[in-house]
Amino acid sequence: PAQAKGKLLSVGITKSNTERVAAYAKISTGLDKIIAKLKDADFDTKDLQIQKTELQRLITTYNTDVASYQTALSDLNDIDCMTDPAGFKSSLEAARAARAVVAKDALAIRTYITGTIQPTLKEARTTLAKDDTPKTTEGAQ
């Protein structure tokens, strides 16, 4: 019974992780395109490039911690809870701890995107919009 739930959880985690990694890749690629367009518009992209590097670091940390979580789940699924209840409990606690780390990593990525990258992009959009506003000539009324 416990192993069956563990195996279902393992399959679910693999699926959701695949989707999350694809979403992170899409965000990263989109950010690369935006940075390229801003450079073409002679916009200073130094801050955005630093933020993208930090985002990549957060994503790499997430991927590493997910791999650890999947290993913990695999270990949990390999233990027979009937013959080795102490080992099963230990593996279960390790999996729970690993899951908490993965959740923290995902939250850190989401918070970084919404709290740091999005405001920088809005600022860039506002600055570019001001630069595109037609200039009025003095005295022409």
Protein Blocks (a to p, Z undefined) as FASTA:
>chain_A
ZZmmmmmmmmmmmmmmmmmmmmmmmmmmmmmmmmmmmmmnopafklmmmmmmmmmmmmmm
mmmmmmmmmmmmmmmmmpcfklmmmlmmmmmmmmmmmmmmmmmmmmmmmmmmmmmmmmmm
mmmmmmmmmmmpccddehiZZ
